[in-house]
């Protein structure tokens, strides 16, 4: 399972001009289920994400997690994180989980996040979304759990 995590001052997802999910300061999580992923990978990624120390402490050092700061999580499905450019200039997405399995794992991840953390917003799986964010730092961290 892959994620691209961005520390944000604010972020929102719009579909056809309507906001469907938004947070203030926290983490924007672009999430991709890959072939062979299951609940174990989702659980491990969520545990790591909630403890990821990328927020500044009083000394300005990245030493606090989203749990420490009380920030939000905005979780957005992003199958293009599985892009493979090994055979040319047009990406292949064969490494991404099949749509039904991707949706199941995305829904599982969101449900687990909501059970573990109080501030969780989402996009809409497989929708054409516009993601707006103010990247804080900027801080952008790729994550992969196998």
N, C-alpha and C positions, 0 to 999 in steps of 0.2 A: 504494500500500500504506500502510496506517495502523497506528500502534501507540500505545498509551498506556503510558508507561514510569513505573514507580514505584520510587523508591529505597526499599529495605526492609531492615529488620534481620533479618527472616525471613519466609518465605512458603511456603505449601503448597497443594496441590490435593487435594481428597477427592472420591471418587465412592462413593456409598452407604456413607459412613463409613470408607472405606479410603483411605489416603494413596497417591496415584499419582505425585506429584512434589513435591519440597521442596528449599528452599535455606536457608542461613543468610543473612548480609548479602549484598546484591547488587541485582539488578534483576528486578522482575516485569514481564514484557512481555506486554501484551494485544495480540494481533496480528490484523489483518483484511486479507484480500486483497480488492481491489475489482475490478469489471469492467475489463478491459483491462490488469490487472497481469500481469507475467511475471517471469522470473528476474532481469532487469535491476533491477527495482524491489526485489526481495527482496535482491539483492546490495548495492545501494546503502543500503538501510535497515540491514542488518546491519553494514556498514562504519561507518556513522554511529553506530549504537548502541554498538558496541564502543569507540568513541573519545569518546563523550559524556561531558563532564567535569562530573559532578554530585555527585561525592564530595569531601568536604573535604580540604584539604591541612593541613599543620602549623599554618598561620595561620587555619584555619577557613574559608578561601575555597573555593568549589566549583571545583576545579582538577584533579581526578583522575578517571580513567575506571574502569570496572569492571575493565579489564585491569590498571590500575595497582594496584588494591586486591586483586585476586585473588578478588573476590566471585563469587557464582553468578548464573546466568541461569535464570529460570523462565519458559518461553514457553507461553502459553495462547491457544488460538484464541478469537476474540471477534468474530463477524460483526456484532454489534450496533453496533460502531464506525462502520459505514456508514449508520447511521440518518439518515433525512431527515424532518424535521418541517415541511417547507415547506407541506404541504397539510392541516394539521390537527394534532390531538393524538395520533393513533395513528401511530407511526413506520412509515415504509416502508423496506424493506431491499433495494430493487431495485438499489442501487449496489454491493452486495456481490457478489463473484464467485459463480458457480454452485457448488453444494456440491462437485462432483467437482473443479473447478478450484481452489476454495478449499483443499480437502484436499491436492491436489498441491502447491500453493504453500506451504502450511503445512509439509508434510513436507520440501519442498526447503529452506525457511528453517531448519528444525531441523537437517537434515543438514549444511548449510553452517555453522551455528553450532557444531555438535559438531566439525566438522573444524577450525574456527578457534579454538575456545576449550575449555578442559578441564572446566569445571563448568557443564553444561547439564541442566536437568530440564524436564519438560513436563507439560501436562495431556493430555487425550484429545480429539481432534478430534470435534466434534458431540456430545459427552457432556454430560449434566446434571452440572455440576461445582459444588462449593462451594470458593471461593478464600478462604483465610485469609491475612492479612498484617498485619505491623506496619510501617506506612509511616514511614520515617525522615525527619524534618524537619518536616512532611511535604514531600516533593518528588515532584511528579507532572508529567510532561512529555508533551504530545501531539506526535506526529511524523507527518508525511505525506510520502511520496516518490512522485513521479509519473514 
